Amino acid sequence: MCGIAGILTAPGKHAPQGALEAITDRIRHRGPDSSGLYRDRDATLEFGHTRLAIVDLSPGGAQPMVSASGRFVIVMNGEIYNYPDLRRRLDETVSPAWRGTSDTEVLLVACEAWGIEEALKQAEGMFALALWDRKEHALTLARDRFGEKPLYVGETDEGIVFASQLGAILAYPGFVGREDEQAIEMFLALSYIPEPLTPYRNVWKLPPGTMVRLLPGQQRAEPVAYWTAAQAIAESRLRVQSDQLGTEDVVQQIEQRLHTAVGNQMVADVPLGAFLSGGIDSSLVVALMQAQSARPVKTFTIGFKDEAYNEAHHARAIARHLGTDHTEVMLDWADALSLVEKLPEIYDEPFADSSQLPTRLVSAVARRSVTVCLSGDGGDEVFAGYNRHRLAMRYTKIRSMIPASLRGPAAGVLTFAAQPRMAGAINVARRMVGSGQTRLASEKLNKISSALRAESDLDLYLGLVRRDEGLVTSDALRNLLIHEYRDVSASANSLSETMMLLDTLTYLPGDILAKVDRAAMSVALETRVPYLDHHLFGLAWALPMTEKIKGNSTKAVLRRMLSRYVPTELFERPKAGFGVPIESWLRGQLRDWAEVGLARFRQANPKYNDIVARARDEFYAGKGHLHHFLWNVLMLQAWQEKYRGANAAGPDPR
């Protein structure tokens, strides 16, 4: 795990003096162990690298790394989990003279022997990399299949600058970002900016599962997909059909592959542990780790001093049963407020998934003991774990039961019943929506209301994932989802599968993986995600939805596996999620801070003055679930205060 950066300038142009050092230094937190620079004297290419040594701690694993032939140079952030197998295959075919034992060297040799596209197809792991071909003077950028590792590309007066984080691009001397209002609108609606957009029109993210080849003078080119979810699904379903595998055969292969993925991701030359929330996904990962470990696995969880949100005791019980070496840390509003001012620098772009707070705190605690942590992220997207996946299975039935003319009034009744002030109605509704907690029952009623108003499946999905209660008008967001919807429609056999694929392509890289990467790497902690093993992904999609969602139970196949390691009474409970008490904090201890931030935002962003004022008034009057939107506004305000004046030319609408 590391940080990468680089500069490619047009012929006859040169980067400003000290530019490479400036951008590399900005990501030093991602790799505090060492750093390296490379400049091609025959071309205007420069590489920077900061190293967090995980595999091969010797100088043999240092980067930038030049191939034995001298033709190729690589910088990589991430881990290639199957590098021992790739190394054996290379030994059998090209017999390279190895200089070390790192996974980066193996991938570099594979790129030279097989070509970069084939090497990427054979690699299992998480990565963002840059490969310079000194013979052809061509730069290839590539990113892992699901987007676990980030890669930003900025356009400069001299050419391009790329890096693991947006902050490094902003550190390029003289760089001025052209603010993208459409991206900001999407952020206010979603809590994150979806790929490939950034807050600036002249900076873009390389999409997951793609590679792009750039020549000196080029600032953009069409990325080429070396892997797609749709192709992986089609190939897996075809294999299951041709091999005449039954459902139980597929379930067995899933369990075997998950066991293998966890084992592969436990390989490290440094201390390793796991995040344990007490939910299905992380509990199963920890159970499989402990089954393959000769000593207690180090586990880490977060708790809240607000008992309505505190799930730490569930994680504690599972840790005790599995026999892990468990650490628990508690978070309250004061901790949250102390972290807020650090968030813009940690994330570099607007980001407002409120679980960023506990993720950053637990990462810092884990880093005191370990350098690598496995997590349960991805389980919801791959095995149908979100409430919207379950709702989608019932949506057709709901629509058929309620005539079109009555759906609007019915939605209005549910919206009224879902108001936080309607505690009595919410308590009655808890059984109806399958939630054991009042706050979740209220939000679920609100989602069902949104579903009844939807005019299409795409509108339904958009209504379920938006965090702004429809306050922000964003045609760009709908157009982006229309594009993704067209790509997934051929692979999905149901509305639930459509939602799962849309989550995988948008919410997973844009929110979940970005949240964990920035939070963990801000304290130099590597995170690994076994559920995003691409072989496991294909197998999971060969299962029918009825094996993933059974009755009120999501992720049924994972629950079945976990029951072999943990008594069901320790994990069979209503899904609470990794919620943060933002709503109660904004109404209570954080209200003064929030009021100041909202006022400053309205003054600096008159375009949003009316909707922010309305959201603020309705929230404090106990109407709706507007705390998510207000948190988006507050996080945007914090980001703008740090970056807008120094690095942006102001709004630059399309």
Secondary structure, 3 states (H helix, E strand, C coil): CEEEEEEEECCCCCCCCCHHHHHHHHCHHHCECEEEEEECCCCCEEEEEEECCCCCCCHHHCCCEECCCCCEEEEEEEEECCHHHHHHHHHHHCCCCCCCCCHHHHHHHHHHHHCHHHHHHHCCEEEEEEEEECCCCEEEEEECCCCCCCCEEEECCCEEEEECCHHHHHCCCCCCEEECHHHHHHHHHHCCCCCCCCCECCEEECCCCEEEEECCCCCCCCCEECCCHHHHHHHHHHHHHHCCCCHHHHHHHHHHHHHHHHHHHCCCCCCEEEECCCCHHHHHHHHHHHHCCCCCCEEEEEEECCCCCCCHHHHHHHHHHHCCEEEEEEECHHHHHHHHCCHHHHHCCCCCCCCHHHHHHHHHHHHCCCCEEECCCCHHHHHCCCHHHHHHHHHHHHHHHCCHHHHHHHHHHHHHHCCCCCHHHHHHHHHHHCCCCHHHHHHHHHHHHHHHHCCCHHHHHHHHHCCCCCCCCCHHHHHHHHHHHHHHCCCCCCHHHHHHHHHHHHHHHHHHHHHHHHHHHCCCCEEECHHHCHHHHHHHHCCCHHHCCECCECCHHHHHHHCCCCCHHHCCCCCCCCCCCHHHHHHCCCHHHHHHHHHHHHHHCHHHHHHHHHHHHHHHCCCCCCHHHHHHHHHHHHHHHHHHHHHEEEECCC
